[in-house]
């Protein structure tokens, strides 16, 4: 069961403006990343469902975070179906992120009051995701969809939308300051070099 309420999770994402994202198959390395992110001041961290037994690493990591970094809001990313969403929610995920919008995932997240951040690539997809309760939509793949101009043009007729550009926005660093004022969150890959031991 999630430790943080959906509204707190969404508010923290919006206020913080940055959602670090990572995957590591080794639990000890994942703990170090979570600790570094928390020590660096982020309150939100997305663990992606990218490898074999990723859910097992997540399950242990979220238990560890509850004790060692209790202020850190841990969620699951790269979740593409309702079964996987339920698996991560039953492991304690505080939010679910996906590369695309899925009605069934939206329903299961809404049923449990878990924040759902789907990937969207058009105004129509964002509108549909919002109809199903998504408060924040991830622009994915960011640069390929149209970069900061896409977001700027989207928010003109849809100023109520909250947008989370993805890591593919390299070189567009000005989006952070200007974008945060216009309802953007930013999702970045956490690139940490850890010793092999």
N, C-alpha and C positions, 0 to 999 in steps of 0.2 A: 504494500500500500504506500502511496506517495506520502512523503513527510511534509511537502509544501503544497498549499492550495493553488489551484490554477491561476487565480487572480494575482497572487503573490509572484508566481513564476513569470507571468506575462509582464507584470509591472517591473520586475527585476531585469528582465531582458531589455525592455524599452528604456529604463533608466540607465542601465549600464552601457547599453549601446553596442556591446560586443559579446558574441557567443563563441568562445573557443571550441574547436572541434578536434577530436583525435580518435585513433584506434591503436591499441597495442595488444598483442596476444599474450604478453607476459604480465601477470597480475602485479608483480613488484614494480615493474616499469610503469604500469598504469597508475599505481599509487603515487609514484614520484611525480608524474605529470599532474595528477590531480592536486597534489600538495603544492607544486610550483605555481599552478594556475591560481589556487586559493591565496597563496602567499603574495602573488602578484596583484591581488586586489579584485579578481573576477569572482563573482558570486554564482556564475552559471557555467556549466561544462557539458558538452555533448559528446558522448561515447558512441562511435559508429558501429553498427552491426556489420562488420566487414570480414570476419574470418570464422573458421570453424570454432565452435564452442565460445563464440563471442559473448553470448548471453551468460555463460558460466563466469567469465571474467567480470562482466558487468555486475552480476549478483554478489560476488565477493567484494568488488570495488565499492558498491553502494553501501554495504555494511561497514566497510572500513571508513568511508567518508562520514558516515553518521557519527562515528566516534572521534575521528581525527580531524576532520574539517567540517563540523556540523553546519556551518553557514553556507557551504557549497551546495548548489542545486544541481543535481546530476540527472541528465536525461539521456534518451537513446535516439540515435539517428540512423539513417539508411534503413528505415523500417518501411517495408513495402506492402504488407498485408495485415489483415486483422489478427490472424493467429500470432504473428510475430509481435504486434503491438501488445496483445494480451500477455504474452510471455514476459515482455519487458515491464509492463505495468505490474504484473504479479511479482516481479522482482524488485519493485519499488521505484521504477522510473517516474520522475516528476514531470516530464514532458516527452513528447514523441515528435521527431522530425523525419520527413520523408523526401525523397527526390521528386515525387510527383503527388498529385492529389488523388486520394482514394476514399470514396464515400463510406465504405465499410470501416475503414480505419477511423474516419471522422466520427462515425456513430459510436464505436466502442470507446473512443477517447471521451466523447461527450457524456456517455453513460457513466463514466467513472470520474468526470470532472478533471480530466488531464488535458493540459495544453497540447494542441496539435498544430504543428508548423509544417504544412505541406509545401513541396516545391512546385512552383507555377512558372509558366513561360509566356502567358498572355493575360490581357485584361479579363477575358472570358473565364479563364481558369481561376484567376484570383477572385472574381466575383462569385463563381460557384463555390469555391472553398469557403468564402466568407458566409455564404448562405448556409453552409453546414457547420458553422461555428468557429472557423479558423480566425483568430484575431490577428495573427502575424502570418504572412506568406513569405516563403523563401523564394527568391528569384534564382531559378536554376535551369540550365547552367548560366551563370551571371553574365559574363562577357558576350557569350554567344547569343543571348536573348536580346542584347542591345545596350548593355552597360548602364552607366548613370543617366544617359539620355532617355532610355526606356523608362526608368523609375521616375525621372522628372516629368516626362510626358504622361505617365500613368497617374501620378498623384495630382495632376491638374484637374481632371474630371472626377477623381476618386480620392479627395483629400482625407477621408476617414480611414483609408487603408494604412496598415503598418507593413513595411516591407523589410525583408532581411536579405540583402545582397550576399552572395557567396564568395568563397576564396578566389574565384576566377577573375576578380576585379583588380588584380595586381596592376600597379602603376596608376591607379585612380585613387590615390590617398586623400585627395580633397573631399571625397564623399563622406568621410567620417564627420568632420565638423559641420559642413553644410547639410549633410543628410540627417544627422541627429536632430537638427532643428526642424526637419520636415517629416518626422515620423519614421525614420529608418532605424533598423538594428543592423549590425554587421556581423556576419559569420566568417571567421577566419580559421584556417588550419593552424593548430599549435605545432610549431616546428621546433622540437627540442632534441638535442643530440644527447643521448644517454650512453654511458659506457656499456659495453657488451656484458659486463659482469653485473 
